[in-house]
């Protein structure tokens, strides 16, 4: 029996061949310098089979329109919503397709080893179609695996499955919708707006994920531009406690302007800061009246003391989105680079499949086997040993299981890792070990005190057992000393001030903020989020500076122009794409039909296309108002730029979502949830205080009075 095995990438095919052949195989070169054929014998179901393992470079085929009939200048873009499409081998993939055909002619079985996710299933179907075209009698097997460990690969080889055609339908649905919607709107934008650009050859790409992703960046930028600071006032109270003072016995009132403890501060004193329960007021006179009442009668009475043991929960097992979000925040590595490194670590057998939504381990998972791999590391090995020696506790269950892959975890160890590869691997290893340890334990005390009718509280924390925090250095939990108060105690504050502050605008989005918004609003998938973020930068719609995302003036003009049209469901908001993603999941579950989803989605987008065309003057007006090419060139000078010279259907899949705005008094043009613009002046917001906003206008008594 001759079996043709096809992996998704060259590194994967070599790993599979090395494992199944026990590193004893023959290597044949192909017309593509990256692709090799590995041949060896393998026993499967008590039969010796001749196996050939080869590889792809991702997708092999793609959908497109007939260029002669539906080229850029040969048809109305509106016709692309219903024009016939055909599937062809992608550029530069002909040699790979020819290699598959040649190998398939002599094979009895086609064994598909592409990645075990939705996209991998679609690629597997492309391989099947290429191979069965030259050998219709091929048996089709599908390998299911989550790591390049020997046991997992042998198990997959001996337990072949079938292609899941529901997943294939979902991939094909997404591909057709992205092609039709992306091509129609990209051509509309480019052909109608190109003349207003500094570079009249620039392609104005549209993608149903790309624009909502850009919308988040623009929303936050506009929230900052429209933010109006507000002054607020708050009562700040402090009490200086002496270790030898019991229940305020040595406290006296200074008849001067301040209230002071009778002793000087030394090593045996502790300053306790109490928080005002009202937090802050935006009416000076209301705050002043309340403060004066306290100032005239400053004796504080402890009204309640609550003590309890608390725990800081260990992190959940690691998903793809959490890897991108948290590792980006902690390691300061772009999410697309993180995923590239994770793919490399996976292909080298060091971690499990890095594209998963699962945050709970199977009940039969062998934790100790994987913990044992880490004991010799110079930085975190001692913590792995502690877990082996009795500190182990089963990881939490997050409640998400994609039924395809386990959470991301280390499957091997390589002490030679260095640079960013080691940083990403270290994060994954420490996260796994933390999930296998116990929660951190602490003891919290909350003291509530009252002056007249105003309530204050203070919180203290003693960390009793650090546990998972020992290895997971990315989480912090610090103790805060609080003296031993009892209900009914009375004391004089050492400081009682009426401080002022000013609300500040929200900050621009960092990458982990953007990922969190995309995840919350279901823009893209765990596998595509990083690509969408990179795409808005490549298209010169946004750029990153000092880790913060800024929209270019072109990006602002396009988003605000679409908002000006006033769609009921905006093209720059997440709702349309979120509905599409939900429908794709229903196709995977078998509860919706591919044809129905395509028809329904195209009807919505075609209607919006028609309205965009009729109100194109609003997009033109927005460009004239906001677009500043010189400014964009300066800002994007150091950014990676995409400069497509023609339409590429792979450029038009994307993501969506609503924005998180800073709170404060807003004014000017604001975007509603649906994307419509309106003139508004918001009510009083409750923005956070600036770090430099307090005390320059304070009133009060105390040792710290200014």
C-alpha positions as CSV (number, residue, x, y, z in Angstrom):
1,X,0.0,0.0,0.0
2,X,1.3,3.4,-0.9
3,X,0.2,6.4,1.2
4,X,0.7,10.0,0.3
5,X,0.9,12.2,3.4
6,X,0.5,16.0,3.0
7,X,1.4,18.5,5.7
8,X,0.7,22.2,5.7
9,X,4.3,23.4,5.8
10,X,7.8,22.0,5.2
11,X,8.8,22.0,8.8
12,X,5.7,20.0,9.7
13,X,6.4,17.4,7.0
14,X,9.9,16.8,8.1
15,X,8.8,16.4,11.8
16,X,6.2,13.9,10.8
17,X,8.6,11.9,8.6
18,X,11.3,11.9,11.4
19,X,8.8,10.6,13.9
20,X,7.1,7.9,11.8
21,X,10.3,6.7,10.2
22,X,12.4,6.9,13.4
23,X,14.7,9.3,11.4
24,X,15.2,6.7,8.7
25,X,13.9,8.1,5.4
26,X,15.0,9.0,1.8
27,X,14.8,12.6,0.7
28,X,13.8,13.7,-2.8
29,X,13.9,17.3,-3.9
30,X,11.1,18.9,-5.9
31,X,10.7,21.8,-8.3
32,X,10.0,24.0,-5.3
33,X,13.2,24.5,-3.3
34,X,11.3,24.5,0.0
35,X,9.4,21.3,-0.6
36,X,10.9,17.9,-0.1
37,X,9.4,14.4,-0.4
38,X,10.4,12.0,2.4
39,X,9.9,8.3,1.7
40,X,10.0,5.3,4.2
41,X,8.1,2.2,5.2
42,X,5.6,2.3,8.1
43,X,3.4,-0.4,9.7
44,X,-0.2,0.5,10.0
45,X,-3.0,-1.9,10.9
46,X,-0.5,-4.8,10.7
47,X,0.3,-3.9,7.1
48,X,3.6,-2.4,5.8
49,X,2.9,0.7,3.8
50,X,5.2,2.8,1.7
51,X,4.8,6.4,2.9
52,X,5.7,9.6,1.1
53,X,5.4,12.7,3.2
54,X,5.4,16.1,1.4
55,X,4.2,19.6,2.2
56,X,2.4,22.7,1.1
57,X,3.1,26.4,1.7
58,X,-0.3,27.1,3.2
59,X,-3.3,27.5,0.9
60,X,-2.9,25.9,-2.5
61,X,-5.8,27.3,-4.4
62,X,-8.0,30.4,-4.3
63,X,-11.2,31.9,-5.7
64,X,-11.1,34.6,-8.3
65,X,-13.1,36.3,-11.1
66,X,-12.4,35.9,-14.7
67,X,-9.9,38.8,-15.4
68,X,-11.0,39.2,-19.0
69,X,-14.6,39.8,-18.1
70,X,-14.4,41.1,-14.6
71,X,-11.1,43.0,-14.5
72,X,-10.7,46.3,-12.6
73,X,-11.9,48.5,-15.5
74,X,-14.0,46.0,-17.3
75,X,-17.1,45.8,-15.1
76,X,-19.2,47.7,-12.6
77,X,-18.0,46.7,-9.2
78,X,-21.6,46.0,-8.2
79,X,-21.6,42.9,-10.5
80,X,-18.9,41.3,-8.3
81,X,-21.6,40.5,-5.8
82,X,-23.0,37.8,-8.2
83,X,-20.4,37.3,-10.9
84,X,-19.2,33.7,-11.5
85,X,-16.0,32.7,-9.7
86,X,-13.6,29.9,-10.4
87,X,-10.9,28.2,-8.2
88,X,-7.4,28.0,-9.5
89,X,-3.9,27.2,-8.2
90,X,-2.5,30.3,-6.6
91,X,0.5,32.1,-8.1
92,X,3.9,30.4,-7.3
93,X,2.1,27.2,-6.2
94,X,2.2,25.4,-9.5
95,X,5.3,23.4,-8.7
96,X,3.7,22.2,-5.4
97,X,0.5,21.3,-7.2
98,X,2.4,19.3,-9.8
99,X,4.3,17.4,-7.1
100,X,1.0,16.4,-5.5
101,X,-0.4,15.2,-8.8
102,X,2.7,13.2,-9.6
103,X,2.7,11.5,-6.2
104,X,-1.1,11.0,-6.1
105,X,-1.1,9.0,-9.4
106,X,0.8,6.2,-7.8
107,X,-0.9,6.3,-4.3
108,X,-3.8,4.3,-2.9
109,X,-4.4,6.6,0.1
110,X,-4.2,10.4,0.5
111,X,-3.5,11.1,4.2
112,X,-4.1,14.8,5.0
113,X,-1.9,16.2,7.8
114,X,-2.8,19.9,7.6
115,X,-3.3,21.9,10.8
116,X,-6.3,20.7,12.8
117,X,-8.4,23.8,12.7
118,X,-11.1,25.2,10.4
119,X,-8.6,26.7,7.9
120,X,-6.5,23.5,7.9
121,X,-9.7,21.5,7.0
122,X,-10.2,23.9,4.1
123,X,-6.6,23.4,2.9
124,X,-7.0,19.7,3.2
125,X,-10.0,19.8,0.9
126,X,-7.9,21.8,-1.7
127,X,-5.3,19.0,-1.6
128,X,-8.1,16.4,-2.0
129,X,-9.5,18.1,-5.1
130,X,-6.0,18.4,-6.7
131,X,-5.2,14.8,-6.1
132,X,-8.5,13.1,-6.9
133,X,-8.6,15.0,-10.2
134,X,-5.7,12.7,-11.3
135,X,-6.6,9.6,-9.2
136,X,-10.4,9.4,-8.4
137,X,-9.9,6.1,-6.6
138,X,-7.9,7.6,-3.8
139,X,-9.0,6.8,-0.2
140,X,-9.0,10.0,1.8
141,X,-7.8,9.9,5.4
142,X,-7.5,12.8,7.8
143,X,-4.9,13.0,10.7
144,X,-6.0,14.5,14.0
145,X,-3.2,15.7,16.3
146,X,-2.3,18.6,18.5
147,X,1.4,18.4,19.0
148,X,4.5,17.0,17.2
149,X,5.3,14.6,20.0
150,X,5.9,11.0,19.0
151,X,2.9,9.5,20.8
152,X,0.5,12.0,19.3
153,X,1.8,11.6,15.7
154,X,1.8,7.8,15.9
155,X,-1.7,7.8,17.4
156,X,-2.9,10.1,14.5
157,X,-1.3,7.8,11.9
158,X,-3.0,4.7,13.3
159,X,-6.4,6.4,13.9
160,X,-7.3,8.2,10.7
161,X,-10.4,10.3,10.5
162,X,-12.4,11.8,7.7
163,X,-12.4,15.4,6.4
164,X,-15.2,17.4,8.1
165,X,-17.0,18.9,5.2
166,X,-19.0,21.2,7.4
167,X,-15.7,23.0,8.3
168,X,-14.7,23.0,4.6
169,X,-18.1,24.6,3.7
170,X,-17.5,27.3,6.4
171,X,-14.0,28.1,5.0
172,X,-15.4,28.2,1.4
173,X,-18.2,30.5,2.6
174,X,-15.8,32.9,4.3
175,X,-13.6,32.9,1.3
176,X,-16.4,33.7,-1.2
177,X,-17.9,36.4,1.0
178,X,-14.5,38.0,1.6
179,X,-13.7,38.0,-2.1
180,X,-17.0,39.4,-3.3
181,X,-17.4,42.0,-0.5
182,X,-13.8,43.0,-0.4
183,X,-13.4,43.2,-4.2
184,X,-16.6,45.3,-4.7
185,X,-15.9,47.8,-1.9
186,X,-12.2,48.0,-2.7
187,X,-12.8,48.8,-6.3
188,X,-15.6,51.3,-5.4
189,X,-13.3,53.1,-2.9
190,X,-10.3,53.0,-5.2
191,X,-12.0,54.0,-8.5
192,X,-14.1,56.8,-7.0
193,X,-11.7,58.2,-4.4
194,X,-8.2,57.6,-5.8
195,X,-8.2,60.9,-7.6
196,X,-8.3,62.7,-4.2
197,X,-5.2,61.0,-2.9
198,X,-1.6,62.2,-3.1
199,X,-0.7,58.9,-4.8
200,X,-3.3,58.4,-7.4
201,X,-2.2,54.8,-7.8
202,X,-2.9,53.9,-4.2
203,X,-5.3,51.0,-3.6
204,X,-8.0,51.8,-1.0
205,X,-8.5,48.3,0.4
206,X,-11.7,47.3,2.2
207,X,-12.2,44.2,4.3
208,X,-15.1,43.3,6.5
209,X,-12.7,42.7,9.4
210,X,-10.1,45.3,8.4
211,X,-12.5,48.3,8.7
212,X,-14.0,47.4,12.1
213,X,-10.5,46.9,13.4
214,X,-9.6,50.4,12.1
215,X,-12.8,51.6,13.6
216,X,-11.6,50.8,17.1
217,X,-8.5,52.8,16.5
218,X,-10.3,55.8,15.1
219,X,-13.0,55.7,17.8
220,X,-10.4,55.9,20.6
221,X,-8.6,58.7,18.8
222,X,-11.8,60.7,18.3
223,X,-12.8,60.1,21.9
224,X,-9.5,61.8,22.9
225,X,-10.0,64.7,20.5
226,X,-13.5,65.3,21.7
227,X,-12.7,65.0,25.4
228,X,-13.3,68.0,27.6
229,X,-11.6,67.8,31.0
230,X,-13.7,68.4,34.2
231,X,-12.6,69.5,37.6
232,X,-13.6,67.4,40.6
233,X,-13.0,67.5,44.3
234,X,-12.4,64.7,46.9
235,X,-11.8,64.4,50.6
236,X,-8.6,62.7,51.4
237,X,-8.0,61.4,54.9
238,X,-4.8,59.9,56.5
239,X,-4.2,58.5,59.9
240,X,-0.6,58.1,61.3
241,X,-0.5,55.0,63.6
242,X,2.1,54.4,66.2
243,X,2.9,50.8,67.2
244,X,2.8,51.7,70.9
245,X,-0.5,53.7,70.6
246,X,-3.6,51.7,71.5
247,X,-7.0,52.8,70.2
248,X,-5.9,56.5,69.9
249,X,-4.7,56.9,73.4
250,X,-2.0,59.4,72.5
251,X,-3.9,61.4,69.9
252,X,-4.3,65.1,70.5
253,X,-5.8,67.9,68.6
254,X,-3.5,70.8,67.7
255,X,-5.4,74.0,68.1
256,X,-3.6,75.4,65.0
257,X,-4.5,74.9,61.4
258,X,-3.7,71.2,61.3
259,X,-4.4,67.9,63.2
260,X,-1.3,66.1,64.3
261,X,-0.3,63.1,66.2
262,X,1.6,63.9,69.4
263,X,4.7,61.9,68.3
264,X,7.0,62.4,65.4
265,X,6.9,59.8,62.6
266,X,9.7,57.2,63.0
267,X,10.2,53.6,62.1
268,X,7.4,52.5,64.3
269,X,4.7,54.6,62.6
270,X,2.5,53.7,59.7
271,X,0.4,56.1,57.6
272,X,-3.0,54.7,56.7
273,X,-4.8,56.3,53.7
274,X,-8.6,56.2,53.8
275,X,-10.7,56.5,50.7
276,X,-13.8,58.6,50.6
277,X,-16.8,56.5,49.8
278,X,-18.3,59.1,47.5
279,X,-15.0,58.9,45.6
280,X,-15.3,62.5,44.2
281,X,-17.8,65.2,43.4
282,X,-17.9,67.5,40.3
283,X,-19.6,70.3,42.2
284,X,-17.1,72.3,44.3
285,X,-19.6,73.8,46.7
286,X,-21.3,70.5,47.4
287,X,-17.8,69.0,48.2
288,X,-16.9,72.1,50.2
289,X,-20.0,71.9,52.4
290,X,-19.3,68.2,53.2
291,X,-15.7,68.8,53.8
292,X,-16.4,71.8,56.2
293,X,-18.7,69.6,58.2
294,X,-15.9,67.0,58.7
295,X,-13.4,69.7,59.3
296,X,-15.3,71.3,62.1
297,X,-15.9,67.9,63.8
298,X,-13.0,65.7,62.7
299,X,-13.1,62.9,65.2
300,X,-13.3,59.6,63.2
301,X,-15.1,56.5,64.5
302,X,-14.4,53.0,63.3
303,X,-17.8,51.7,62.2
304,X,-16.8,48.2,60.9
305,X,-13.9,45.9,60.7
306,X,-14.1,43.0,58.3
307,X,-11.4,40.4,58.0
308,X,-11.3,37.4,55.7
309,X,-9.0,35.1,53.9
310,X,-8.9,35.7,50.2
311,X,-7.2,34.1,47.2
312,X,-5.7,35.5,44.0
313,X,-6.8,32.9,41.4
314,X,-4.2,31.3,39.2
315,X,-4.5,31.9,35.5
316,X,-6.6,29.8,33.3
317,X,-4.9,27.5,30.8
318,X,-3.6,29.4,27.8
319,X,-5.6,30.1,24.6
320,X,-4.4,31.8,21.4
321,X,-6.0,35.2,22.1
322,X,-4.8,35.2,25.7
323,X,-1.3,34.4,24.4
324,X,-1.4,37.3,22.0
325,X,-2.9,39.7,24.4
326,X,-1.0,38.9,27.6
327,X,2.4,38.2,26.0
328,X,2.1,41.4,24.0
329,X,1.5,43.3,27.2
330,X,4.2,41.6,29.2
331,X,6.9,41.0,26.6
332,X,6.3,44.0,24.4
333,X,6.4,41.8,21.3
334,X,3.9,42.5,18.4
335,X,1.1,39.9,18.3
336,X,2.0,38.8,14.7
337,X,5.6,38.1,15.8
338,X,4.3,36.2,18.8
339,X,2.3,34.0,16.6
340,X,5.2,33.5,14.1
341,X,7.4,32.4,17.0
342,X,4.7,30.2,18.5
343,X,4.2,28.4,15.1
344,X,8.0,27.9,15.0
345,X,8.0,26.4,18.5
346,X,5.1,24.2,17.6
347,X,6.8,22.9,14.4
348,X,9.9,22.1,16.5
349,X,7.9,20.0,18.9
350,X,8.3,22.4,21.8
351,X,4.7,23.5,22.4
352,X,1.2,22.2,21.5
353,X,-0.8,23.7,18.6
354,X,-0.9,27.4,19.2
355,X,-4.3,28.1,17.6
356,X,-6.9,27.1,20.1
357,X,-9.9,28.5,21.9
358,X,-9.8,25.8,24.6
359,X,-9.0,26.9,28.2
360,X,-9.5,23.6,30.0
361,X,-7.5,20.4,29.9
362,X,-8.9,16.9,29.3
363,X,-9.4,14.9,32.5
364,X,-6.9,12.3,31.2
365,X,-4.1,14.8,30.5
366,X,-0.7,13.7,31.9
367,X,0.3,16.9,33.8
368,X,3.4,15.4,35.5
369,X,4.9,14.3,32.2
370,X,4.9,17.9,31.0
371,X,5.9,19.4,34.3
372,X,8.9,17.1,34.4
373,X,10.2,18.5,31.2
374,X,10.8,21.9,32.9
375,X,12.7,20.8,36.0
376,X,16.2,21.4,34.6
377,X,15.7,25.0,33.4
378,X,17.9,27.5,35.2
379,X,15.2,30.1,35.7
380,X,12.0,28.2,36.4
381,X,13.0,24.6,36.9
382,X,13.0,24.8,40.7
383,X,9.3,25.7,40.6
384,X,8.5,22.7,38.4
385,X,10.3,20.6,41.0
386,X,8.2,22.1,43.8
387,X,5.0,21.2,41.8
388,X,6.3,17.6,41.4
389,X,7.1,17.5,45.1
390,X,3.5,18.1,46.2
391,X,2.4,21.6,45.2
392,X,0.4,20.3,42.2
393,X,-3.2,21.3,41.9
394,X,-5.3,20.6,38.8
395,X,-5.7,23.6,36.5
396,X,-9.0,25.5,36.5
397,X,-11.6,24.9,33.8
398,X,-12.4,27.9,31.8
399,X,-15.5,26.5,30.1
400,X,-14.3,26.8,26.5
401,X,-13.5,23.8,24.5
402,X,-13.1,23.8,20.7
403,X,-13.0,20.0,20.8
404,X,-9.9,20.1,18.5
405,X,-6.9,21.1,20.6
406,X,-5.9,21.4,24.2
407,X,-4.8,24.7,25.7
408,X,-1.3,25.8,24.7
409,X,1.3,24.1,26.8
410,X,5.0,23.0,26.5
411,X,5.5,19.6,24.9
412,X,9.3,19.7,24.8
413,X,12.3,21.6,26.2
414,X,15.3,23.1,24.4
415,X,17.9,24.8,26.6
416,X,19.5,26.4,23.5
417,X,16.5,28.7,22.9
418,X,17.5,32.4,23.0
419,X,16.2,35.9,22.3
420,X,12.5,36.4,21.6
421,X,12.0,32.6,21.0
422,X,13.0,31.9,24.6
423,X,10.8,34.8,25.9
424,X,7.7,33.4,24.2
425,X,8.5,29.8,25.3
426,X,9.2,31.0,28.8
427,X,5.8,32.7,29.0
428,X,4.1,29.6,27.8
429,X,6.0,27.4,30.2
430,X,5.5,29.7,33.2
431,X,1.8,30.0,32.4
432,X,1.4,26.2,32.3
433,X,3.3,25.7,35.6
434,X,1.2,28.5,37.2
435,X,-2.0,26.7,36.1
436,X,-0.7,23.6,37.8
437,X,0.0,25.3,41.1
438,X,-2.3,26.5,43.8
439,X,-4.0,29.9,44.1
440,X,-2.1,32.6,46.1
441,X,-3.6,33.1,49.6
442,X,-3.9,36.3,51.5
443,X,-5.7,37.8,54.5
444,X,-7.6,41.0,53.8
445,X,-8.8,43.6,56.4
446,X,-11.3,46.3,55.5
447,X,-11.7,49.1,58.0
448,X,-14.7,51.5,57.6
449,X,-14.7,54.9,59.5
450,X,-17.1,57.8,59.7
451,X,-16.6,61.5,60.3
452,X,-20.0,63.0,60.9
453,X,-22.1,61.5,58.0
454,X,-19.2,60.9,55.6
455,X,-17.8,57.4,55.2
456,X,-14.3,56.3,54.5
457,X,-12.5,53.0,54.2
458,X,-9.0,51.5,54.1
459,X,-7.9,48.1,53.0
460,X,-4.9,46.0,54.2
461,X,-3.5,42.8,52.8
462,X,-1.1,40.2,54.1
463,X,0.1,37.7,51.5
464,X,0.2,34.4,53.3
465,X,1.2,32.0,50.5
466,X,2.5,33.2,47.1
467,X,2.1,29.8,45.4
468,X,1.6,30.3,41.7
469,X,3.0,33.8,41.9
470,X,6.4,32.3,42.5
471,X,6.7,31.1,38.9
472,X,4.2,33.4,37.1
473,X,6.1,36.6,37.5
474,X,3.7,38.4,35.2
475,X,1.1,38.8,38.0
476,X,1.7,41.1,41.0
477,X,0.1,40.9,44.4
478,X,1.6,43.1,47.1
479,X,0.8,43.3,50.7
480,X,-0.4,46.5,52.4
481,X,0.0,46.9,56.1
482,X,-3.0,48.0,58.2
483,X,-2.9,48.5,62.0
484,X,-5.2,46.5,64.2
485,X,-8.4,48.6,64.4
486,X,-11.5,47.5,66.3
487,X,-15.1,48.6,65.8
488,X,-15.8,51.6,68.0
489,X,-12.2,52.9,68.0
490,X,-11.9,56.7,67.6
491,X,-9.0,58.6,66.2
492,X,-8.1,62.0,64.9
493,X,-6.9,62.1,61.3
494,X,-3.3,63.3,60.8
495,X,-4.4,64.8,57.5
496,X,-7.8,65.8,56.3
497,X,-7.8,67.6,52.9
498,X,-10.2,68.7,50.2
499,X,-8.2,68.0,47.1
500,X,-9.0,68.9,43.5
501,X,-8.2,67.0,40.3
502,X,-9.1,67.0,36.7
503,X,-10.4,64.2,34.6
504,X,-8.1,63.0,31.8
505,X,-8.9,61.6,28.3
506,X,-8.4,57.9,27.7
507,X,-5.1,56.8,26.3
508,X,-4.7,55.6,22.7
509,X,-5.0,51.9,22.2
510,X,-2.1,49.6,22.8
511,X,-2.0,46.3,20.9
512,X,-3.3,44.3,23.8
513,X,-6.2,46.8,24.2
514,X,-7.0,46.3,20.5
515,X,-6.8,42.6,20.8
516,X,-9.2,42.6,23.8
517,X,-11.7,44.7,21.9
518,X,-11.5,42.4,18.9
519,X,-12.0,39.4,21.1
520,X,-14.9,41.0,23.0
521,X,-16.6,41.9,19.7
522,X,-15.8,38.6,17.9
523,X,-13.8,40.2,15.2
524,X,-11.8,37.6,13.3
525,X,-10.7,34.4,14.9
526,X,-7.9,33.5,17.3
527,X,-5.9,32.7,14.2
528,X,-6.5,35.9,12.3
529,X,-6.6,38.7,14.9
530,X,-2.8,39.5,14.5
531,X,-3.2,39.5,10.7
532,X,-6.0,42.1,10.8
533,X,-4.0,44.4,13.1
534,X,-1.0,44.2,10.8
535,X,-3.2,44.8,7.8
536,X,-4.5,48.2,8.9
537,X,-0.8,49.3,9.3
538,X,0.2,47.8,5.9
539,X,-2.7,49.7,4.2
540,X,-1.4,53.0,5.8
541,X,-4.7,53.4,7.7
542,X,-3.0,53.3,11.1
543,X,0.5,53.3,12.5
544,X,2.1,52.4,15.8
545,X,4.3,54.8,17.7
546,X,5.7,54.0,21.2
547,X,3.4,51.0,21.4
548,X,0.2,53.1,20.8
549,X,-1.9,52.9,17.7
550,X,-2.7,56.2,15.8
551,X,-5.0,56.4,12.9
552,X,-3.6,58.1,9.8
553,X,-5.6,61.0,8.4
554,X,-6.6,58.7,5.6
555,X,-7.9,56.1,8.1
556,X,-9.8,58.8,9.9
557,X,-11.3,60.2,6.7
558,X,-12.6,56.8,5.6
559,X,-14.1,55.8,8.9
560,X,-15.8,59.2,9.5
561,X,-17.0,59.3,5.9
562,X,-18.8,56.0,6.3
563,X,-20.2,57.2,9.6
564,X,-21.5,60.3,7.9
565,X,-23.5,58.1,5.5
566,X,-25.4,57.0,8.6
567,X,-25.9,53.3,8.0
568,X,-28.2,51.5,10.4
569,X,-25.4,49.0,10.9
570,X,-22.1,50.7,10.1
571,X,-19.5,49.2,7.9
572,X,-16.9,50.3,10.4
573,X,-18.5,48.6,13.3
574,X,-18.3,45.0,14.3
575,X,-21.9,43.9,14.0
576,X,-22.1,42.8,10.4
577,X,-18.9,40.7,10.6
578,X,-19.9,39.3,14.0
579,X,-23.1,38.1,12.5
580,X,-21.2,36.5,9.6
581,X,-18.8,34.8,12.1
582,X,-21.7,33.4,14.0
583,X,-23.2,32.0,10.8
584,X,-19.9,30.4,9.9
585,X,-19.9,28.6,13.3
586,X,-23.5,27.5,12.6
587,X,-22.3,26.0,9.3
588,X,-19.6,24.1,11.3
589,X,-22.3,22.8,13.6
590,X,-24.5,21.8,10.8
591,X,-27.4,24.1,11.7
592,X,-27.1,26.5,8.7
593,X,-26.6,26.0,5.0
594,X,-23.6,27.5,3.1
595,X,-25.8,28.8,0.3
596,X,-28.2,30.5,2.7
597,X,-25.4,32.3,4.6
598,X,-23.8,33.5,1.4
599,X,-27.1,34.9,0.0
600,X,-28.1,36.5,3.3
601,X,-24.7,38.2,3.8
602,X,-24.4,39.4,0.2
603,X,-27.9,41.0,0.3
604,X,-26.9,43.1,3.3
605,X,-23.6,44.2,1.9
606,X,-25.0,44.9,-1.6
607,X,-27.6,47.2,-0.1
608,X,-24.9,49.1,1.8
609,X,-22.9,49.2,-1.4
610,X,-25.7,50.9,-3.2
611,X,-26.2,53.5,-0.5
612,X,-22.5,54.2,-0.4
613,X,-22.5,54.8,-4.1
614,X,-25.5,57.2,-3.8
615,X,-23.9,59.1,-1.0
616,X,-20.3,59.1,-2.2
617,X,-20.1,62.8,-1.7
618,X,-19.9,62.2,2.0
619,X,-16.8,60.1,1.7
620,X,-15.3,62.7,-0.7
621,X,-16.2,65.5,1.8
622,X,-14.6,63.5,4.6
623,X,-11.4,63.1,2.6
624,X,-11.2,66.8,1.9
625,X,-11.8,67.6,5.6
626,X,-9.5,65.2,7.2
627,X,-6.9,63.8,4.8
628,X,-3.4,65.2,5.1
629,X,-1.0,63.2,3.0
630,X,2.2,65.0,4.2
631,X,1.2,64.3,7.8
632,X,0.6,60.6,7.0
633,X,3.9,60.3,5.2
634,X,5.8,61.7,8.2
635,X,3.9,59.5,10.7
636,X,4.2,56.3,8.7
637,X,7.8,56.8,7.6
638,X,9.1,54.2,10.0
639,X,6.1,51.8,9.7
640,X,5.9,48.7,7.5
641,X,3.9,49.7,4.4
642,X,1.8,47.7,2.1
643,X,1.7,48.9,-1.4
644,X,-0.5,46.5,-3.4
645,X,-0.5,47.1,-7.1
646,X,-3.7,45.2,-7.8
647,X,-6.5,43.5,-6.0
648,X,-5.6,40.4,-4.0
649,X,-8.6,38.4,-2.7
650,X,-6.5,37.3,0.3
651,X,-6.4,40.9,1.5
652,X,-10.1,41.3,2.1
653,X,-10.9,39.2,5.2
654,X,-11.1,40.9,8.5
655,X,-12.8,41.8,11.9
656,X,-15.0,44.3,13.9
657,X,-16.2,45.9,17.2
658,X,-17.4,48.8,19.3
659,X,-15.1,51.2,21.0
660,X,-14.3,52.0,24.6
661,X,-14.5,55.7,25.1
662,X,-13.0,57.8,27.8
663,X,-15.5,59.2,30.2
664,X,-15.7,63.0,30.6
665,X,-17.7,65.6,29.0
666,X,-17.9,64.9,25.3
667,X,-18.7,67.3,22.6
668,X,-18.6,67.7,18.9
669,X,-19.1,64.9,16.5
670,X,-19.7,61.6,18.2
671,X,-20.3,58.1,16.8
672,X,-23.4,56.2,17.8
673,X,-23.2,52.4,18.3
674,X,-24.4,51.9,14.8
675,X,-21.9,54.3,13.4
676,X,-24.2,57.2,12.7
677,X,-22.8,60.7,13.4
678,X,-24.6,63.2,15.5
679,X,-23.9,66.5,17.2
680,X,-23.9,66.0,20.9
681,X,-22.8,67.5,24.1
682,X,-22.7,64.8,26.8
683,X,-23.5,65.2,30.4
684,X,-20.9,65.2,33.2
685,X,-18.6,62.3,32.9
686,X,-16.5,60.6,35.6
687,X,-13.1,60.5,34.0
688,X,-10.1,59.3,36.0
689,X,-7.9,61.9,37.7
690,X,-4.6,62.9,36.2
691,X,-1.6,61.7,38.1
692,X,-0.6,65.3,38.6
693,X,-4.1,66.6,39.3
694,X,-4.4,66.6,43.1
695,X,-3.4,68.9,45.8
696,X,-2.6,72.1,44.0
697,X,-6.0,73.4,45.1
698,X,-6.4,71.6,48.4
699,X,-8.0,72.8,51.5
700,X,-7.6,71.2,54.9
701,X,-5.7,70.4,58.0
702,X,-2.9,68.1,58.7
703,X,0.7,67.3,58.7
704,X,0.6,67.0,55.0
705,X,-1.5,70.1,54.4
706,X,-0.5,72.1,51.4
